[in-house]
Amino acid sequence: MKKNIDLGLLVLRVSVSVLMLFHGVSKLLDGAAGVKFLLASKGLPEILAYGVWVGEVVAPLLILVGFRTRLAAAVFAFNLVVALFMAHGSHLFTLSDHGGLAIELPLLYLLAGLVLFFTGGGRLALSSGHRWD
């Protein structure tokens, strides 16, 4: 059976971006108050809360269509690193009730973003000839 890496990258791009869009759209509809509160409690400027929309809406949309996938994946992964330390920092080495890591979902998103950063979007992406694709 012949490998189809480009189809695999398309499945990864679509799945990770659509699933993250649920988080981003929720924050668009509900506002950034929760994120602003979290930032303020850490002594950081509340204006940074709008970066969440970039990482959870804009970057996933770019990943979904495959436009500048590597750049969008870098933004996406950075957003997840920040989320891991800001919102899940106290659970980094904690197990859930089911025996898995308590941070496995954001960690899975982060790792998928890193994969797309290193591989690009593949030939089934909107743009695939540029350095950041």
NORWO-V685562 format. One record per backbone hydrogen bond with DSSP energy under -0.5 kcal/mol. CO is the residue of the C=O (numbers start at 0). NH is the residue of the N-H. If there is no record, write none. Layout:
co->CO nh->NH
co->CO nh->NH
This chain:
co->3 nh->7
co->4 nh->8
co->5 nh->9
co->6 nh->10
co->7 nh->11
co->8 nh->12
co->9 nh->13
co->10 nh->14
co->11 nh->15
co->12 nh->16
co->13 nh->17
co->14 nh->18
co->15 nh->19
co->16 nh->20
co->17 nh->21
co->18 nh->22
co->19 nh->22
co->19 nh->23
co->20 nh->24
co->21 nh->25
co->22 nh->26
co->23 nh->27
co->24 nh->28
co->25 nh->29
co->26 nh->30
co->31 nh->35
co->32 nh->36
co->33 nh->37
co->34 nh->38
co->35 nh->39
co->36 nh->40
co->37 nh->41
co->38 nh->41
co->38 nh->43
co->39 nh->42
co->44 nh->47
co->45 nh->48
co->46 nh->49
co->47 nh->50
co->48 nh->51
co->49 nh->53
co->50 nh->54
co->51 nh->55
co->52 nh->56
co->52 nh->57
co->53 nh->58
co->55 nh->23
co->56 nh->60
co->57 nh->61
co->58 nh->62
co->59 nh->63
co->60 nh->64
co->61 nh->65
co->61 nh->66
co->64 nh->125
co->65 nh->67
co->65 nh->126
co->67 nh->71
co->68 nh->72
co->69 nh->73
co->70 nh->74
co->71 nh->75
co->72 nh->76
co->73 nh->77
co->74 nh->78
co->75 nh->79
co->76 nh->80
co->77 nh->81
co->78 nh->82
co->79 nh->83
co->80 nh->84
co->81 nh->85
co->82 nh->86
co->82 nh->87
co->87 nh->90
co->88 nh->91
co->90 nh->93
co->93 nh->101
co->95 nh->98
co->99 nh->95
co->100 nh->103
co->102 nh->106
co->103 nh->107
co->104 nh->108
co->105 nh->109
co->106 nh->110
co->107 nh->111
co->108 nh->112
co->109 nh->113
co->110 nh->114
co->111 nh->115
co->112 nh->116
co->113 nh->117
co->114 nh->118
co->115 nh->119
co->121 nh->124
co->129 nh->132
co->131 nh->69
co->131 nh->70
co->132 nh->120
co->132 nh->121
